[in-house]
Amino acid sequence: MIQIIGCFIAIIATSIMLEAPKRTLLPAALLGAFVWFAYLELNFLSEALRVFICGLIISAVAQVLSRIFKTPVTIFLIPCFYPLVPGVALYKTIFFLISENMAGFTQNLNIAALTAGMLALSVFTVDSIMGMVRKIKAFNKV
Amino acid sequence: MPKNILQDNDKTPQNKPDQQNITAKNFEDKTLKITELETKAMQTAIVAGSLMISSGAESYRSEDTMSVILSLADQDNASYALGTGLIASLNTESGLPLTLTKRIKERSINLNIIDKVNQITRDLITNSINFDEAHKLLANINSNIYSNIQKVISTLGMTACYALLLSGSFIDALGGFIDGILLVLVNFIANRYSLRPFITNLMAGFLLSIGAILIGTWFLPNANQDMIIARAYAPLPGTSFTTALRDTIYGDFLSAITKAIEVFIVALALSIGVGLGLAFCVSTGIGTAHIGGL
């Protein structure tokens, strides 16, 4: 519970640092907090699958929100992805590289690449589905 | 023999010499005349596109924005955006292409600008504002919608809350809060003297690791290394890392590589800074580092 509140405040703070518009602060933070809750609850799955499912939720809801608030999807995606993005793993990767711990370096590089790849894959999945929906709609109109 | 090489090549079917001549002839007897509409569309597209890229939007979004604005003048247009510059090209009524290039040197993430440019573009294509108004609006976008105090508070809140988020205790959060003051200081110095990002991140890593070790040794002995990492979150553009991968999947490989290298350099600068800080503390004996758990 403390983690979720922490996530909520952290996302609002991050959004302010990234100069997000004021009207998107609350929905972005709610979405991020919900996804962090889902991430914590899905701990029986593998790390890659957890991140993929959370990425799917974020990008799908962000698509809906961006249509409601008439704003680019990025504005919801970037702050919400902040807790999931492998910043810590990336930092550890370079830290181990400097301290010549090659086992730790490889392990963390793998985690970073896997997490970021899964996030990109989830965004790509949702974007492709949205593109398909748009094409089907255009086809039905004609 | 050497004389005929060029001629032979010209006659090969792949080169299609006939078509090339026709195109060249078409351009020869024309002079470039640019109408007012085309000038305005071009200017607006370039300004909007460069604002988008310098605020951290993806390449395809910037290209879409420019194409939409340019198609108000002519459907026959092309735009190309990289992380470091953009090219926009438009077929004018006189039949010759008009092309502009813009170099972009400073990049950061500013979601407000992306939102405003998007809104202005929407208004422009639904004809609710004209080009002059759009130009004025684009020039007057307010890049700072939050005051400095709000930003300081959010920096402190972020360093504290990321410690909580990484399953740290309240003591860690308190340590993060105290150490966040150092981050505010680094940001202030960087803005004041407009330092390069590499130096800023190096300084941030150095000061923050020293701060975290001192706090861990003298004030809050129960705090752990989550604190340092929580701090490292703020300048670490993990988002650019994901954006780089998104660009890769969309096929914009050049901008993806630009962003990936940016991430690597920032992470490297931070780690060197942290490493220097650790070495400083251990060698002078002002604090004991317990980073072994990393």
Contacts between the chains, C-beta under 8 A, distances in Angstrom:
chain1	res1	chain2	res2	distance
A	2	B	164	5.8
A	3	B	164	6.1
A	3	B	165	5.7
A	3	B	167	6.3
A	5	B	164	7.5
A	6	B	161	4.4
A	6	B	162	7.5
A	6	B	163	7.8
A	6	B	164	3.0
A	6	B	165	4.5
A	6	B	173	7.6
A	7	B	161	7.3
A	7	B	164	8.0
A	7	B	165	5.1
A	9	B	157	5.7
A	9	B	161	4.5
A	10	B	157	7.4
A	10	B	158	5.6
A	10	B	161	3.7
A	10	B	162	5.4
A	10	B	164	7.7
A	10	B	165	5.6
A	12	B	154	7.4
A	12	B	157	7.7
A	13	B	153	8.0
A	13	B	154	3.9
A	13	B	155	7.2
A	13	B	157	4.2
A	13	B	158	3.8
A	13	B	161	6.5
A	14	B	154	7.7
A	14	B	158	5.8
A	15	B	111	7.4
A	16	B	146	5.3
A	16	B	150	6.1
A	16	B	151	6.5
A	16	B	154	4.0
A	17	B	151	6.5
A	17	B	154	5.6
A	17	B	155	6.6
A	17	B	158	6.7
A	17	B	234	7.4
A	18	B	109	5.1
A	18	B	110	7.0
A	18	B	111	5.2
A	19	B	109	7.9
A	19	B	110	4.6
A	19	B	111	5.7
A	19	B	112	4.3
A	19	B	113	7.4
A	19	B	143	7.1
A	19	B	144	7.0
A	19	B	145	6.2
A	19	B	146	6.8
A	20	B	111	4.3
A	20	B	112	6.5
A	20	B	115	7.9
A	21	B	111	6.9
A	21	B	112	5.4
A	21	B	115	4.9
A	21	B	145	7.3
A	22	B	145	7.0
A	24	B	111	7.9
A	24	B	115	7.7
A	36	B	165	7.1
A	70	B	119	7.4
A	70	B	122	7.2
A	71	B	115	4.9
A	71	B	118	6.4
A	71	B	119	7.6
A	72	B	57	7.3
A	72	B	61	6.5
A	72	B	114	5.6
A	72	B	115	6.7
A	72	B	118	5.1
A	74	B	57	6.3
A	74	B	58	6.9
A	74	B	61	7.1
A	74	B	111	7.0
A	74	B	114	6.1
A	75	B	111	4.7
A	75	B	114	6.5
A	75	B	115	5.7
A	78	B	56	7.9
A	78	B	109	6.9
A	78	B	111	6.6
A	78	B	239	5.1
A	79	B	111	7.9
A	81	B	239	6.3
A	81	B	242	5.9
A	82	B	233	7.7
A	82	B	238	7.2
A	82	B	239	6.7
A	83	B	165	5.9
A	85	B	238	3.5
A	85	B	239	5.9
A	85	B	241	6.5
A	85	B	242	5.6
A	86	B	238	6.3
A	86	B	241	7.2
A	87	B	232	7.0
A	87	B	233	5.1
A	87	B	236	4.5
A	87	B	238	3.7
A	88	B	166	7.1
A	88	B	229	5.1
A	88	B	232	7.6
A	88	B	233	7.5
A	90	B	236	6.7
A	90	B	238	6.3
A	90	B	241	6.6
A	90	B	263	7.3
A	90	B	267	5.3
A	91	B	229	6.2
A	91	B	232	4.8
A	91	B	236	6.2
A	91	B	267	6.2
A	91	B	270	6.6
A	91	B	271	6.8
A	92	B	229	7.7
A	92	B	294	6.3
A	93	B	267	7.5
A	94	B	267	4.8
A	94	B	268	5.7
A	94	B	270	7.5
A	94	B	271	4.0
A	95	B	271	5.1
A	95	B	274	6.8
A	95	B	275	7.5
A	95	B	294	6.5
A	96	B	294	7.9
A	97	B	271	7.5
A	98	B	271	5.5
A	98	B	272	7.0
A	98	B	275	5.1
A	99	B	275	7.5
A	104	B	294	7.8
A	112	B	241	7.8
A	116	B	241	5.3
A	116	B	242	5.5
A	116	B	245	5.4
A	117	B	245	6.4
A	119	B	242	5.1
A	119	B	245	7.3
A	120	B	242	6.1
A	120	B	245	3.6
A	120	B	246	5.3
A	120	B	248	7.3
A	120	B	249	5.7
A	121	B	249	7.8
A	123	B	242	7.9
A	123	B	246	5.8
A	124	B	246	7.2
A	124	B	249	4.8
